[in-house]
C-alpha cells in the first residue's frame, strides 16, 4: 500500500469494493476538483487488505452490496487519531470543510 499511496495522509482516500468501480471512478474524479483524492478499488471485500475493512462499509461488502468509504486517512494524517490527545484543536477544520464541499458537489454530479 505504501508504494502506491505513500506514507503521508495528504489526500482523501476513496475505498470501494470492485463492483463499485464506476461510482469510485466518478466520485474520485469529481472530488479531485476540490481536494487531493486517490481511489482504492478493493477486490474480494478487502479480505486481502484488512486495513480497508476498518469502517462501517465492510458489513455491506460482506452482504454483497456496493459500498464506498471516504476517509481522510486518519492515522496517517493525525498522530492523535484515537488517542486521548485527539481533540478538536488537532483537526484541520478548513480541510474538513473542503472535503464536505467536494463531496456535496461530487455527489450532486453522480
C-alpha angles and dihedrals in degrees: 000000000000092000092055101037105021126229099273121088096220095132144051112257118213108200121188140163115257094258089060092060097121093048090046093052094047095045094046091051093047094044090049089068089067107026136011105273135182128193124223115188110196123202124204094026090289095294090138094048107041093180090071091059095064097108145055095280097071097075087057090052089049090056093048098257125136110248137166132202122208110200136172086215090256107205092033091055104037123033088200093063109137092354129117086253091060096114134148092262091062092060126094097230097179088055090049089053091051090051091051091048091048093049093048092052095040095050090049088059097051 
